[in-house]
């Protein structure tokens, strides 16, 4: 008998194993790459646990987590910690692309990520019908994004069932799932409507630039195309080195523009979009094409580069001030009885400081400021409390109690009839108690009606699954009816299973 001895040279080592499932990042390498928050939700669903249980056990076990961080996926410390931990636990080296961490030290984190969810319901429904995984792209988390270019419809921000905005606070229930409301669990997708949606051309260009922004790899941007060098070259070429005039032309705050050009502040994402819109270029051209190539276009807000350069004063030279033209302009504003602009606004239109107008035209500027202050005082609402017509309110409430069922709370009725709940309780306590009692009865009937409907749905789902030869497990039933089951409904599910097996 031949015995094969163990040879250490032929030993094949076991490949490394990941602690969590190595889920691929959906949309990797495209503008619709999956967001970090969506990836965590899918990872929790793959392990058949709630998302907060995953965070408490694997990501932040030393902290008492009550909700997912509000701006997870942005440029902040918590996102960096989550990415490092999850890349090691899943052995997926691309998770940093599910956030905006690559843009750190290039753009500001201010006004970058929205605090509430935004989604395209048609995208959700299309993925479900095509049996593709439901997820939320990183693009939807950017604050300037408001439209889905794939379907030409605005993004939605509130659940159509419960009206919840699905912000981070609603995740305290630990039942967050992609494609579903985080509060009530309702499905957020809907079929497309056969209706022609027209999208503004500027809005299309804006969202195309945002898609390119997600696609751009900041590590490939050369040092010559940094924001500081770009501003320096543009101001030299367009406005003779005057960065203040360049900021006004583009529409960026002068103070922030000065801080950006000096390196003490980072530009906002909206600043980059404003530059792309002003110069009629794409985000790709902004970072990867020298500015002396795309800054030669003559399509800048009805003024060519030669006109901009001609009307811009050079640094260090006094600005020419025509007193006659300024006087005529101030007198024309005084003759206009419907216009009451700020003095600073008038000075900006004339290209001077407000103190210059006060010094040269003290009488006219005094009259302008007095007229504006008088107009503001006149427009203010008169102070004092208005008396309530309590006999009329009592009559309407009595008629409501005698004729219809009370389906509104005292607070909602008070908003409609202009009174407060404490005032009604003090004025007519018997009416207040009757409305409260009958509204509580209505709420109880509604709760029972909704509960009975869900019981019927569960029993029908169990019967349909068994008719298909499937085992009516809790997960299958929940997927069938489209929402999670509470403790009382789980008891109903168990009773339905036992009834079918007996």
Residue pairs with C-beta under 8 A, 6 or more apart in sequence:
16 91
18 89
18 90
18 91
19 58
19 89
19 90
20 43
20 47
20 58
20 86
20 89
20 90
21 43
21 46
21 47
21 90
22 90
22 91
22 92
23 39
23 42
23 43
23 46
23 90
23 92
24 92
25 33
25 34
25 39
25 92
25 94
25 95
25 97
25 98
26 33
26 34
26 38
26 133
26 135
27 33
27 34
27 135
27 137
28 34
28 94
28 97
30 215
31 137
31 139
31 211
31 212
31 214
31 215
32 137
32 139
33 97
33 98
33 137
33 138
33 139
33 214
34 42
34 98
34 135
34 136
34 137
34 138
35 73
35 98
35 99
35 135
35 136
35 137
35 138
35 140
35 141
36 72
36 73
36 79
36 82
36 83
36 86
36 95
36 98
36 99
36 138
37 68
37 72
37 73
37 136
37 141
38 98
38 135
38 136
38 137
38 178
39 86
39 95
39 98
39 135
40 51
40 54
40 55
40 68
40 72
40 82
40 86
41 51
41 176
41 177
41 178
42 133
42 135
42 178
43 54
43 86
43 90
44 50
44 51
44 53
44 54
45 177
45 178
47 54
48 475
50 174
50 175
51 68
51 171
51 174
51 176
52 65
52 66
52 67
52 68
52 171
52 174
53 174
55 65
55 68
56 63
56 64
56 65
58 85
58 89
59 81
59 82
59 85
59 86
60 81
66 172
67 168
67 169
67 171
67 172
68 168
68 171
68 176
69 78
69 79
69 82
69 168
70 115
70 167
70 168
71 79
71 113
71 115
72 78
72 79
72 82
72 99
73 79
73 98
73 99
73 100
73 113
73 138
73 141
74 99
74 100
74 109
74 112
74 113
74 141
75 99
75 100
75 101
75 103
75 104
75 107
75 108
75 109
75 112
76 109
79 99
79 101
80 101
83 95
83 96
83 98
83 99
83 101
86 92
86 95
87 93
87 95
87 96
96 102
98 138
99 138
100 112
100 113
100 138
102 217
102 218
102 219
103 218
105 266
106 218
106 221
106 227
106 266
107 266
107 267
107 268
107 269
107 272
108 265
108 266
108 267
108 268
108 269
110 268
111 143
111 268
111 269
111 270
112 142
112 143
112 268
112 269
113 141
113 142
113 143
114 141
114 142
114 143
115 167
115 168
116 157
116 165
116 166
116 167
117 136
117 140
117 157
117 165
117 166
117 167
117 182
118 140
118 141
118 145
118 146
118 155
118 156
118 157
119 136
119 140
119 155
119 156
119 179
119 188
120 140
120 148
120 150
120 151
120 153
120 155
120 156
121 156
121 188
121 189
121 190
122 148
122 150
122 151
122 153
122 189
122 190
122 191
122 192
123 148
123 150
123 151
123 189
124 134
124 179
124 187
124 188
124 189
124 190
125 189
125 190
125 191
125 192
126 189
126 192
127 133
127 134
127 135
127 179
127 189
128 134
128 179
128 189
134 178
134 179
134 189
135 178
136 178
138 214
139 145
139 210
139 211
139 214
140 155
142 210
142 213
142 214
142 269
143 269
144 206
144 210
144 269
144 270
144 273
145 155
145 207
145 210
146 154
146 155
146 203
147 153
147 154
147 155
147 199
147 203
147 207
148 154
148 155
149 199
149 204
149 207
149 208
149 211
151 192
151 197
152 197
152 198
152 199
153 197
156 188
157 165
157 166
158 164
158 165
158 166
159 165
159 166
159 181
159 183
159 184
159 186
159 188
160 186
160 188
160 190
161 181
161 184
161 186
162 181
162 183
162 184
162 186
164 170
164 181
164 182
164 183
164 184
166 181
166 182
166 183
170 176
170 182
170 183
171 182
173 182
173 183
175 182
175 185
175 484
176 182
177 185
179 187
179 188
179 189
180 186
180 187
180 188
180 482
180 483
181 188
184 483
185 482
185 483
185 484
186 482
186 483
187 482
187 483
202 277
205 276
205 277
206 273
206 277
208 282
209 272
209 273
209 276
209 282
209 283
210 273
210 283
212 282
212 283
212 284
213 269
213 272
213 283
216 283
216 284
216 287
220 288
221 287
221 288
222 288
223 229
224 290
225 287
225 288
225 289
225 290
225 291
227 260
227 266
227 267
228 260
228 261
228 263
230 286
230 291
231 243
231 246
231 257
231 260
231 261
232 261
233 291
233 292
233 295
234 246
234 291
234 295
235 241
235 242
235 243
235 246
235 261
237 291
237 292
237 295
237 305
238 246
238 249
238 295
238 305
238 308
238 309
238 312
239 245
239 246
239 249
239 308
239 309
239 312
240 309
240 312
240 314
240 315
241 314
241 315
242 312
242 313
242 314
242 315
243 257
243 258
243 261
244 254
244 257
244 258
245 312
245 313
246 257
247 253
247 254
247 257
247 258
248 254
249 278
249 300
249 301
249 308
250 257
250 274
250 275
250 278
251 274
251 278
252 271
252 274
252 275
256 265
256 267
256 268
256 271
257 271
259 265
260 266
260 267
260 271
272 283
272 286
275 286
276 282
276 283
276 286
278 300
278 301
279 286
279 294
279 295
279 297
279 300
280 297
280 299
281 289
281 294
281 297
285 294
286 294
295 305
296 305
298 304
298 305
300 308
313 319
313 320
319 351
319 352
321 352
321 356
323 360
325 350
326 350
326 352
326 357
326 360
326 361
327 361
327 364
329 346
329 349
329 350
330 346
330 357
330 361
330 364
330 365
330 368
331 364
333 339
333 341
333 346
333 368
334 364
334 367
334 368
334 371
340 371
340 372
340 375
341 372
342 372
343 354
343 357
343 358
343 365
343 368
343 369
344 354
346 354
346 357
346 368
347 353
347 354
347 356
347 357
350 357
357 365
358 365
388 418
388 419
388 423
390 427
393 417
393 419
393 424
394 428
394 431
396 417
397 413
397 417
397 428
397 431
397 435
398 431
400 406
400 413
401 431
401 434
401 435
401 438
405 438
405 442
406 435
406 438
406 439
406 442
407 439
407 442
408 416
408 439
409 439
410 421
410 424
410 432
410 435
410 436
410 439
411 421
413 435
414 420
414 421
414 424
421 432
424 431
424 432
425 432
451 488
454 481
454 489
454 492
455 489
455 492
457 481
458 477
458 481
458 485
458 489
458 492
458 493
458 496
459 492
459 496
461 472
461 477
461 480
461 481
462 472
462 477
462 493
462 496
462 497
462 500
463 500
464 480
465 471
465 472
465 476
465 477
465 480
466 472
466 500
470 476
472 493
472 496
472 497
472 500
474 485
474 490
474 493
477 485
477 493
478 484
478 485
485 493
